[in-house]
Amino acid sequence: MSWFIKTEKFNKKAIGLSSRERTKFISEHVSWVKKLSLSGVKIASGYLVDKDQHPGGGGLLILEADSYEKAKKLIIKDPIIKNQLVDWKLEEWLPVYGELLITNSTLGELA
């Protein structure tokens, strides 16, 4: 199993939505992450903030999968990707040094 990281930023389409519409899609995204977690996928997701804790830096999702292709098959089902609301990139992470701090219990706390 390998770890994959998806980075994303809202695009012009998302920025043009009302706050209510964006909140709806974000809620769908959170539900999608939780369903994957409950199905046994090791996954963590969140958004990035600046030094003053203001959002806008985009989002980060980490998941474990057998291959890039399998990770991508999961990722493209994300409601915010399906609705073309983010520019995103998926990359495999090849750890070189250090301890992987994300454990099953940590992932459960994040869900």
One Martini backbone bead per residue (centre of mass of N, CA, C, O) as a GRO file, in nm:
protein
  111
    1MET     BB    1   0.100   0.034   0.017
    2SER     BB    2   0.012   0.375  -0.049
    3TRP     BB    3   0.060   0.720  -0.050
    4PHE     BB    4  -0.169   0.996  -0.108
    5ILE     BB    5  -0.187   1.334  -0.253
    6LYS     BB    6  -0.435   1.590  -0.243
    7THR     BB    7  -0.458   1.890  -0.411
    8GLU     BB    8  -0.645   2.208  -0.365
    9LYS     BB    9  -0.844   2.462  -0.545
   10PHE     BB   10  -1.044   2.691  -0.596
   11ASN     BB   11  -1.227   2.802  -0.853
   12LYS     BB   12  -1.418   3.018  -1.029
   13LYS     BB   13  -1.677   2.858  -0.996
   14ALA     BB   14  -1.671   2.845  -0.683
   15ILE     BB   15  -1.642   3.152  -0.627
   16GLY     BB   16  -1.930   3.211  -0.775
   17LEU     BB   17  -2.063   3.101  -0.547
   18SER     BB   18  -2.242   3.073  -0.298
   19SER     BB   19  -2.209   3.003   0.025
   20ARG     BB   20  -2.433   2.790   0.027
   21GLU     BB   21  -2.329   2.620  -0.213
   22ARG     BB   22  -2.049   2.556  -0.101
   23THR     BB   23  -2.146   2.418   0.159
   24LYS     BB   24  -2.285   2.185   0.019
   25PHE     BB   25  -2.029   2.064  -0.117
   26ILE     BB   26  -1.864   2.030   0.140
   27SER     BB   27  -2.060   1.833   0.276
   28GLU     BB   28  -2.035   1.616   0.058
   29HIS     BB   29  -1.734   1.573   0.095
   30VAL     BB   30  -1.739   1.485   0.393
   31SER     BB   31  -1.923   1.241   0.347
   32TRP     BB   32  -1.733   1.096   0.152
   33VAL     BB   33  -1.498   1.061   0.349
   34LYS     BB   34  -1.654   0.903   0.568
   35LYS     BB   35  -1.735   0.663   0.389
   36LEU     BB   36  -1.450   0.571   0.328
   37SER     BB   37  -1.364   0.525   0.619
   38LEU     BB   38  -1.593   0.315   0.688
   39SER     BB   39  -1.477   0.118   0.448
   40GLY     BB   40  -1.137   0.134   0.522
   41VAL     BB   41  -1.016   0.389   0.435
   42LYS     BB   42  -0.728   0.566   0.451
   43ILE     BB   43  -0.824   0.898   0.564
   44ALA     BB   44  -0.757   1.256   0.513
   45SER     BB   45  -0.909   1.587   0.569
   46GLY     BB   46  -0.849   1.938   0.468
   47TYR     BB   47  -0.765   2.270   0.536
   48LEU     BB   48  -0.602   2.568   0.459
   49VAL     BB   49  -0.409   2.811   0.642
   50ASP     BB   50  -0.293   3.084   0.764
   51LYS     BB   51  -0.133   3.252   1.019
   52ASP     BB   52  -0.448   3.365   1.089
   53GLN     BB   53  -0.663   3.131   1.007
   54HIS     BB   54  -0.721   3.174   0.704
   55PRO     BB   55  -0.874   3.075   0.450
   56GLY     BB   56  -0.747   2.976   0.094
   57GLY     BB   57  -0.517   2.744   0.046
   58GLY     BB   58  -0.694   2.497   0.051
   59GLY     BB   59  -0.650   2.143   0.011
   60LEU     BB   60  -0.610   1.820   0.191
   61LEU     BB   61  -0.545   1.476   0.091
   62ILE     BB   62  -0.512   1.155   0.250
   63LEU     BB   63  -0.424   0.828   0.110
   64GLU     BB   64  -0.471   0.479   0.081
   65ALA     BB   65  -0.323   0.268  -0.181
   66ASP     BB   66  -0.222   0.041  -0.428
   67SER     BB   67  -0.255   0.283  -0.646
   68TYR     BB   68  -0.291   0.542  -0.849
   69GLU     BB   69  -0.546   0.443  -0.992
   70LYS     BB   70  -0.710   0.387  -0.731
   71ALA     BB   71  -0.694   0.669  -0.616
   72LYS     BB   72  -0.828   0.815  -0.857
   73LYS     BB   73  -1.100   0.663  -0.848
   74LEU     BB   74  -1.174   0.795  -0.578
   75ILE     BB   75  -1.130   1.104  -0.628
   76ILE     BB   76  -1.338   1.142  -0.875
   77LYS     BB   77  -1.587   1.112  -0.654
   78ASP     BB   78  -1.562   1.380  -0.560
   79PRO     BB   79  -1.787   1.632  -0.553
   80ILE     BB   80  -1.580   1.870  -0.619
   81ILE     BB   81  -1.483   1.728  -0.877
   82LYS     BB   82  -1.742   1.648  -1.029
   83ASN     BB   83  -1.818   1.979  -1.017
   84GLN     BB   84  -1.569   2.155  -1.090
   85LEU     BB   85  -1.437   2.332  -0.812
   86VAL     BB   86  -1.137   2.227  -0.869
   87ASP     BB   87  -0.798   2.237  -0.856
   88TRP     BB   88  -0.599   1.939  -0.908
   89LYS     BB   89  -0.370   1.701  -0.736
   90LEU     BB   90  -0.203   1.384  -0.774
   91GLU     BB   91   0.020   1.215  -0.539
   92GLU     BB   92   0.282   1.032  -0.454
   93TRP     BB   93   0.422   0.924  -0.148
   94LEU     BB   94   0.779   0.905  -0.064
   95PRO     BB   95   0.916   0.806   0.200
   96VAL     BB   96   1.241   0.866   0.370
   97TYR     BB   97   1.178   1.011   0.656
   98GLY     BB   98   1.034   0.904   0.937
   99GLU     BB   99   0.717   0.922   1.080
  100LEU     BB  100   0.403   0.802   1.060
  101LEU     BB  101   0.131   0.977   1.216
  102ILE     BB  102  -0.085   0.824   1.065
  103THR     BB  103  -0.353   0.660   1.206
  104ASN     BB  104  -0.632   0.505   1.271
  105SER     BB  105  -0.699   0.683   1.520
  106THR     BB  106  -0.651   0.953   1.387
  107LEU     BB  107  -0.858   0.923   1.159
  108GLY     BB  108  -1.103   0.896   1.350
  109GLU     BB  109  -1.071   1.185   1.473
  110LEU     BB  110  -1.110   1.338   1.189
  111ALA     BB  111  -1.408   1.230   1.108
   0.00000   0.00000   0.00000
